[in-house]
Amino acid sequence: MNRNIIEGNWKQLKGKVKQNWGKLTDDQLDIVAGKRDVLAGKIQEAYGCSQDEAEKQISDWEKMDKDVNRH
């Protein structure tokens, strides 16, 4: 899933993001608006992790979501 897909499908993906990162509020997700770098920053804030860890979590989530949607 690339950056444009995340931004273009944000309304559909927002619920999945909320399921995966439940500490993120609806207001935070509205600010994210599908922007991967902003999502990483919000994950860092909410979970107290590094930027690298937040990016890894997003990448892992994208791979998992891609695999789930294939089946």
VOPAGU-2260 file (C-alpha; in pm, 1 decimal, decimal comma):
REM VOPAGU-2260
SITE   aa  ch    i         X         Y         Z
SITE  MET   A    0       0,0       0,0       0,0
SITE  ASN   A    1     161,9     323,8     -99,9
SITE  ARG   A    2     121,7     673,3      36,3
SITE  ASN   A    3    -130,5     777,6    -231,0
SITE  ILE   A    4    -351,6     478,5    -158,2
SITE  ILE   A    5    -356,9     562,7     211,8
SITE  GLU   A    6    -452,8     924,4     141,0
SITE  GLY   A    7    -704,1     833,7    -130,1
SITE  ASN   A    8    -880,5     568,8      77,1
SITE  TRP   A    9    -853,8     735,0     416,6
SITE  LYS   A   10   -1225,4     719,6     496,0
SITE  GLN   A   11   -1227,1     343,0     444,0
SITE  LEU   A   12    -895,8     287,4     622,1
SITE  LYS   A   13    -969,6     511,0     920,6
SITE  GLY   A   14   -1171,7     240,3    1097,3
SITE  LYS   A   15    -898,4     -17,4    1042,1
SITE  VAL   A   16    -638,5     224,1    1179,2
SITE  LYS   A   17    -856,9     282,4    1484,9
SITE  GLN   A   18    -881,9     -94,5    1540,8
SITE  ASN   A   19    -505,3    -134,8    1523,8
SITE  TRP   A   20    -408,6     175,0    1723,9
SITE  GLY   A   21    -698,9     213,7    1964,6
SITE  LYS   A   22    -531,3     489,1    2166,6
SITE  LEU   A   23    -567,7     726,4    1871,4
SITE  THR   A   24    -872,2     949,4    1903,3
SITE  ASP   A   25   -1110,9    1041,0    1624,3
SITE  ASP   A   26    -976,5    1397,6    1640,8
SITE  GLN   A   27    -621,7    1270,5    1592,6
SITE  LEU   A   28    -731,9    1056,9    1299,6
SITE  ASP   A   29    -903,8    1357,1    1142,9
SITE  ILE   A   30    -572,2    1543,8    1165,5
SITE  VAL   A   31    -389,4    1249,1    1008,0
SITE  ALA   A   32    -619,8    1263,5     704,0
SITE  GLY   A   33    -434,9     973,3     541,7
SITE  LYS   A   34     -87,8    1121,9     566,1
SITE  ARG   A   35     154,3     847,4     663,7
SITE  ASP   A   36     409,7    1077,9     829,8
SITE  VAL   A   37     140,4    1240,4    1043,1
SITE  LEU   A   38       5,1     896,8    1138,5
SITE  ALA   A   39     355,1     792,0    1245,6
SITE  GLY   A   40     381,4    1103,5    1461,6
SITE  LYS   A   41      47,3    1038,7    1628,5
SITE  ILE   A   42     145,3     676,1    1697,6
SITE  GLN   A   43     470,0     801,6    1852,3
SITE  GLU   A   44     278,6    1041,8    2078,0
SITE  ALA   A   45      13,5     792,5    2184,4
SITE  TYR   A   46     238,3     492,0    2238,6
SITE  GLY   A   47     568,8     654,2    2335,2
SITE  CYS   A   48     769,3     481,0    2066,6
SITE  SER   A   49    1041,6     598,3    1830,1
SITE  GLN   A   50     978,9     722,7    1477,7
SITE  ASP   A   51    1143,7     408,4    1341,5
SITE  GLU   A   52     915,9     187,4    1551,8
SITE  ALA   A   53     605,9     380,3    1442,5
SITE  GLU   A   54     708,4     346,6    1076,5
SITE  LYS   A   55     770,5     -26,3    1126,4
SITE  GLN   A   56     427,0     -68,9    1283,1
SITE  ILE   A   57     264,9     108,4     987,7
SITE  SER   A   58     458,9    -102,3     736,5
SITE  ASP   A   59     367,2    -422,9     918,7
SITE  TRP   A   60       2,4    -314,1     932,1
SITE  GLU   A   61       1,6    -233,1     560,0
SITE  LYS   A   62     142,8    -577,4     477,8
SITE  MET   A   63    -109,9    -748,9     703,0
SITE  ASP   A   64    -400,4    -549,6     559,4
SITE  LYS   A   65    -285,5    -624,5     205,7
SITE  ASP   A   66    -269,4    -997,9     283,0
SITE  VAL   A   67    -613,2    -996,1     447,7
SITE  ASN   A   68    -772,6    -818,5     151,6
SITE  ARG   A   69    -628,7   -1073,1     -94,4
SITE  HIS   A   70    -828,5   -1356,3      60,0
